């Protein structure tokens, strides 16, 4: 048995060697020429170093790819094959009304046959192994303007600097839609313009019926986590009228995502780690910050402190009968923004849910029939939640500015305007 196995291995090795020595590169270039073509990329200082850096990237960890596999609405951003599918097919970010049901459905989905795949090289470099040389790195999978799924395509982000490479990042790093209830309403996207222009109107009132309410506020009422693209571009927030105008910092037009997040590597940051924390090499250039910045520079420290103060003020104003509406979480593992506010808000709502938020202080207006009687009784005893348009818009803007992660560095002007004007709307 051992002899047979050894023989088989030797035969296999010989076959592989024969294939390698007779393989042809692009346009029929054979043997050594094919090898020279491949090694333009497949050498330690090109693919090797990129792969080593990618091991430090959150894109590489794989948890989300496994968790969201098969979920056709999440897959466009979490699954490699799905991302390539929506880019190739120009899948629209619209909502379509079903005439039979009178309900809207999100069009930004993929077939379940492509709802899989961890993020890898071909996710962004979709032309790899087409010509088998260094030109395969480009074009990137997407550099076209990005229709915002949150606004069902009504707003578009287009970051044209550096040959529009940032549009590749923004394709996923954007907020998700906040859709109305298909029970109370038609499932269409929440009217963000109405939140800003009618701040005193009630968004959710537990004392009235379904003719007024369109949405059940719950623990996970949010626009997801990828808000940085919207903040960076200065688009998509609930733009209340207030003392600050909605403008953008210089980053929006002068810098690209790649400038800072793929700068020369320092420790765990830069390159294909896509991490910018603590790495200022992309900032400290003659074109951007000729007076070098670091983590202790007043410009950096003061900006973050000012935005943190605004987040604290806004978070503490979003209340109902003295109870904070926003959820607090002191666990640094599950709350990535644990240091961004004094009360350690995570952007969720503190609405009771026996599975997700069993210590919630606010009554869940849509209890599940699967809950036990004890759970239903616990929920019934809690504070009832009421939301005005101003409060709902402020929650969205809080989520925007908390979850973009940089405390205002990406776009200081737009961040401060969203937070300041939201505070004023609540006043």
C-alpha positions, 0 to 999 in steps of 0.5 A: 500500500505504501509502495503504491501511494509513493508511486502515485505521488511520483507520477503526480509530481512528474505530471505537474512538472511536465505541465509546468514546463510545457505551459503557455503564457499569454498569446501562446508564449511558452515555457520560460517566457510564461514563467517570466510573465507570471513572476512579474507579480508572483514574487515576494516583493509584489504578491508576497508582501501584499498577501502578508499585509492582507493577513492583518486586514479585517477583510481577511478575518473571514467571520462576516463572509461565513456569517452572511453566506447565503443571505442575498441582501447582505452578500453584495458587501460581505461575499466576494462573488456577490460583490463582483456580481453587483459590479459586473451587472451594475445591480441598481440600488433601487426599491421596486413596488410589487403591484401584487402585494403593494410592498417595496423590495430592495433591488440591491441583492444577488442570486443565492448562487453567488452569495458566498466567498471570503474577500480575496485578491480577485474581489478588488482586482477582478482582472487577475489572470486575464493577461498574466502580467502586471497589467492584470492589477487594473482595472479595479472591480469598480471605479464607477460612481456609487449609488447609495443604497440607503437613499435607494439610488437617489443620491450618488457618491463619486470620488474622482481623485486618484482615478476614482479608486475610492469608489471601489471602497465606497461601494461597500463602505456605505450605510444600508437602507432603513426601510419602513415596516411591511406590516405597518407600511409598504416597506419603502425606505424611510423618508429622510428628507421629511425627517429634516423638514418636519422635525416636530412631527411624530415618527413613532407614536404608540398611542395611534394605529398603523395609519400613522406609524410606518416603523417599529423602533427596535434594538437594531434600528440602524443604518448598519456600520459602513457609514464612513463612505457617506461621511467622507463624501459629505452625503446621505445624513439627515440634514437638519437646518441649523447654525452650520452649513453642510460643507466638506473638509479638504479630504473629500476632494484632495485625498483618496481612501488609498492615500491614507489606508494604503500608505507605506506600512508602519507596524500593523498599518498601511499597505494591504492591511488597509489600516490607517490607525497610527500611520500618518505617512499618507498624511505627511506629504508635501501636498497634504500636511507638509507640517508633519502630523502624529497622534499627539498633534493638536490638529488631530487631537483637538478635532477628535475631542471636539467631535467626541464632545458633540457625540456626547451631547447629542447622545445624552439628548436622545431620551424619552422621559429621562431614559437614554434611547441609545444603547450603552455597551462597555465591552470593547470586543462587541462595541468598536466605539467604546471609547468614542463617548463617555457613556459608551454608546454603540449606536443601537437603541436600548429597546428590549429584546430577550435575545439581543438586548435582555436588559433593555430599558425601553418597551419593544412595540413589536413583541414576537409571538415566540416570546415566553409569557415571562418575556412578554410580561417583562417587556410590558413593564418597561418605558414606552418609546415615542420618537419624533422625526427630530429624534429619529433623524438625530439617531441616524446622524449619531450612528453616521458620526459614531460609526465612521470611526475616526471621530471626524478626521475623515470629514470634519466639516460635514461631521460637525454640521450633522451633529451640531444641527441635530442637537439644535433640532432636538432643542 
